[in-house]
Amino acid sequence: MSLPSAAELREDTIAGRRSTTETVRQAIVRAHEVHAGRDGLNIFAWSDDDDARAHAVAASDALRDGNGGGLAGVPVAIKDNIATTTLPTTCGSRILEGYVSPYEATVVTKLRESGAIPFGKTNMDEFAMGSSTEHSAYGPTRNPIAPDRVPGGSSGGSAAAVAAGIVRVALGSETGGSVRQPAAFCGVVGVKATYGRVSRYGLVAFASSLDHVGVFGATVDDAARGLRVVAGHDPRDSTSVDSPVPDFHRAGERPLAGLVIGRPLEYFPESLDGRIRALCDAALQRMRGLGAEVRDVSLPNTALAIPVYYIVAPAEASANLSRFDGVRYGRRVVGDGLRGMYEATRSGGFGAEVTRRILLGTYVLSAGYYDAYYRKAQRVRTLIADDFTRVFNSGVDVLFTPTTPTTAFPIGAISDPFEMYMSDIFTATANLAGVPAMSQPIGRLDGLPVGGQFMARHFDEMTMFRAAYGLERSLGAEAQA
């Protein structure tokens, strides 16, 4: 038996019809059913039933004191790169194995203050570098829909926790689509807000100008309520924006009549699987039937997104991951002198994909190559952002595209890094431009979920959710058929 929706859990908990301890007990039972063992999904990097029960008691005590927030009584899984003080934060890496943070992320504090129940740390690609959750020091996570396939990445554990029915809401992070892509592969909803809308304080940095904390939900409403809780200004994050946070779940009260939806031609190339194109076109036709207008638009610099992303992101990762040197925290391997200790610690602690990106980032930042690669990539990044500004200024309210060019692929099927990177081809642009974006299920191919993606102008998540609610209601059970 899966948990009720986040809204139902909150209402029943506040009304006294359901206890937080019973909700957590149900989540623990489901987690044990699907997580462990040879054929388990390997969803959690770290879990502690007693810790979850203690959080449930704390949430219950807060309710008795009259503090019933937006996620009261709702268990929320948390990605392993978001700092917590009661469970380790290891980023799926041996270099931080067992490390417990002395402080917690702002989003975790907001969860607790809302009455939510933190529930385990989910598996991920090491330091969020990957698109399949195969690059974890703790082994790959499996897709609950098809266990022989990947759940996507890097937030695959969080997507799988929702898809498996353990929790209704989970936190992830994304730098180039690592919430939306696994949401599409697992048949759930994944949303990242505008850059600056959600605090990054306590999120272990990968690429600081691209990183976002995102939210997974079993439905659009679950995701909307989760985002409402974690969003907001944070003085401890210099990139956090002081902008009012609306009640995103109220967006579903507005009809789609009069909404202008852009269909970017570059996201529907000839190479796109015709069946994915057909599902997207059917979704657009549904929204036309609800009164929305659909226009073909162009984002001409889209093809440059992956090359730009894989210059900017590794460059920032190279700088951010220099702190993991065996001196201040985490793993230390004794070597020949200080330099030897650095080399032994980093060589033994980082996996192959992290090493690859550090080397690439160091190269593009090095003397003689900075102008040729990094500076030029930043200029093209501006052009990509300008494409979005121009389209939204033309009267388009939201954009609709496929989330991914394929469905979930088999575990171990992709060994070529470039081929793996291309799975983010439709998602990386939103991170480069900083616009809000989300994925939701729009159907299945051969039993595997397909995601459709909405993108909106900066800080206009309400319009994005308006479109998503309308589409979800129209598709109904067809989105999972």
Secondary structure, DSSP 8 states (H G I E B T S, - for coil): -----HHHHHHHHHTTSS-HHHHHHHHHHHHHHHSSSTTS---EEE--HHHHHHHHHHHHHHHHTT---TTTT-EEEEETTB--SSS---TT-GGGTT---SS--HHHHHHHHTT-EEEEEE--SGGG--SSS-S-TT-----SS-TTB---SSSHHHHHHHHTTS-SEEEEEESSSTTHHHHHHHTSEEEE--TTTB--TTB--SSTTT-EEEEEESSHHHHHHHHHHHBS--TT-TT--------GGGGGGS-STT-EEEEEGGGS-TTS-HHHHHHHHHHHHHHHHTT-EEEEE--TTGGGHHHHHHHHHHHHHHHHGGG-SSSSSS-----SHHHHHHHHHHHHHS-HHHHHHHHHHHHHHSTTTIIIIIIHHHHHHHHHHHHHHHHHHTT--EEEEES-SS---BTT----HHHHHGGGTTTHHHHHHT--EEEEEEEEETTEEEEEEEEESTT-HHHHHHHHHHHHHHHGGGGG-
